[in-house]
Structure formats: C-alpha cells, structure tokens
C-alpha cells in the first residue's frame, strides 16, 4: 500500500508514463524526480526541523513545492516506487565528495531497487552529482546516465560510487549492501541538520540537474556545469539569491524573517578562491 499520494507525486514531477514496476518506469521516474525536485537545505540552515515521516516529506516536497536533501528525496522516491510494486531497501553511505581523506559517518541515504529481475542503485539526493538514472549493481562497469557516466568501484566488501567528470573518475561516496531502517536515518538526519559543524547548518546549498547541465549554488556562488566546462556567477544580494532559488531551482520559498537573514548572510560571504 502506498504511504504517499502517488498521483500528486507524479503531477509534481510531471510524470505521465506507465506504472508497471519495470526498469523503463524506474528510469523515467528517476529522471523526472531529479530534474524537478531540487536539492536544498533551507530547513537546517534556518534551524527548522527536517521531518522524515511520509506525510511531512510529501507535504514539503510535493504540496509545498520545496526541495530537500538525501533523506527526504530518497524516502519520497522509495515511497512512490513501493506504491507501484517495486522492491526497495535503504542503504547508507560515507560521503567522499569534497571531504578530506579519512573516515566519514554514514550520513547519505541510497536506495537498492529491483527491476526486471536485476538489482539497481537509485539516488536522487546527492546534490551537485545527483544520479539522473539508476545504475545496475555491478562492479567496474561504466554506465551512461542522462548526465554522464557513473560506475561502482569495489573496495573490499563495499562499493565506491564514482562520477566521470571531464575524463577523470571522481569518488562520491562509499557504501555496502547492509539494509538500513528508518531509525538509522533519523539519527543521521538529526546529526547533519543540527550539528554546528555540518555544512547543512552553515552553508546555503541548492542543486538541480537540467537537460545537458547541472545548476549548483553554494552560498553566493552560482555555477552552471556542462561537459565542456563551468560558468560561475557571484550573487551579491539577497534579492539575487531569491531570484535564483525560485527561478533556476524552482523552489517555492518559505516565508519568515529567518530566510531574509540567511540570504543576506550568504550574499555577504567572501568570493570563492579559484
């Protein structure tokens, strides 16, 4: 039984295709979700709670037309897929992207989905490098997606998700196949949404893939990434940030004085070096 309104979810992402639990359906929903519902961290940045129950996720990402981060994005996708009859389990990963060498906590949610008799990894919640298509759960095979090749490199008993960026394989996160449960994500979600050292409580972040490009915002640095290169623009005011968040990323911004303060703070950040 579906735990969310699948019809409302499909309307939100603009999906009008079939509903049989097939690979074709999975690929189409995965792409529409990734290109429509943006990655964003406004709640933790504003010190508002990030709720992971199905009703709260549906209300925020579907009806309020907000975005969210991995726990919200991938739980929403999971509920929709299970409502269609897919077999889905949750995994947890250690983030390697933009992280110095060392061991990081398991703070990223990934999905394992069965379709047409094979196992796939689905992930619509990894910000600037979000998958736009599922990957077959096989090692060392470069797999095309609408936004470039990805692969799963085996390391010991784990996999490292890698993205090919302009000819170089870059590690994104590391995970194994042990199933995780809602309470596991609640603990990790509480940490990343409240810890003073978490990037989600200190840095304005938004990301959304679009055909042929990826939009990424970190504080006041707006980047448009394509296979040929990156164009950057520094947004110098809260008004410019509002325009980008609503126009480029498609976020229906919440109201409140906290948001104005946060946007002014982000606009005043020093320009990135390089």
Secondary structure by P-SEA (a helix, b strand, c coil): ccccaaaaaaaaacccccccccaaaaaaaaaaaaacbbbbcccccccccccccaaaaaaacccccccccaaaaaaaaaaaaaaaccbbbbbbbbbccccccccccccbbbbbbbcccbbbbbbccccccccccccccccccccccccbbbbbbbcccbbbbbbbcccbbbbccccccccccaaaaaaaaaaaaccccccccccbbbbbbcccbbbbbcccbbbbbcccbbbbbbbccaaaaaaaaaacccccccccaaaaaaaaaaaacccccc
